[in-house]
Amino acid sequence: QDASGGVVLITTSRSTSWSGTIKSYGGSEDRAFAELHTQARAGLWGAEFNSQGQTTEGYTVNSDAEKLRGGLGLNYGLNARRQVALQADYLREDRGLTGQPEYPTPNSRKKSEATLLAGRLVYEDFNLSTFFNASEERHRDTSRQLFQDLRVEEFGQDTGYSLQTGLWGELNLGASYRLNQGDGSDFSKKREESGALFATQVLRRTDSPWSLALGLRANAYSAFDS
């Protein structure tokens, strides 16, 4: 196979910069791959974009595949202790399923899509993270009259706070929440929620390399319901 790639870096001032990479190759069986990644910084603002695509006809019957993915990230902040970040990613895949040599499946197809949204806030000793995932999968085989669908969603939130306790070291407090739900062609919608509270005390001395962590955590779950 042939391969090529490149890197570009442009700096216009101390607080403004842009860089990027490009990679691509091709080969037999209509195999092709391309990837782009770029990031920029202007003062307190930063941005990042990446995309990737690949395709192949495969070496056997119904082994073709196509995969696309992309992501975008934005962030703003003075430093690691004061910042806000947002991220969005998307993935799509369409492929054939060949089966086993003794049981070939020339008409079996699988399509899937996934979306991820995430955000993070950090301010001094406080941090907050939130995310949402949604994915869908479709499986078709006309020769066997097979039609299956699956959809899954997940929402989550985590928060934490660190408190300096003087001679006692550091106390970390936090809470988390999760919501999961899914449905498909073989079952009705299911939903579950969970939450947690935790506290961790880290005991350390500045004149010693040793530390001791004591933790307490409480979890709560709901049963799956429809």
Salt bridges, closest charged atoms under 4 A:
GLU48 OE2 - HIS37 NE2 2.59
ASP64 OD1 - ARG109 NH1 2.87
GLU66 OE1 - ARG92 NH2 3.51
GLU93 OE2 - ARG95 NH1 2.71
ASP94 OD1 - ARG109 NH2 3.25
GLU113 OE1 - ARG138 NH2 3.90
GLU124 OE1 - ARG81 NH2 2.93
GLU124 OE2 - ARG82 NE 2.63
ASP125 OD1 - ARG81 NH2 3.15
GLU136 OE2 - ARG138 NH1 3.40
GLU136 OE2 - ARG151 NH1 3.95
GLU137 OE1 - LYS110 NZ 3.74
ASP141 OD2 - ARG144 NE 2.97
ASP149 OD1 - ARG140 NH2 3.11
ASP158 OD2 - ARG178 NH2 3.09
ASP183 OD2 - ARG151 NH2 2.60
GLU193 OE2 - ARG191 NH2 3.88
ASP207 OD1 - ARG205 NE 3.14
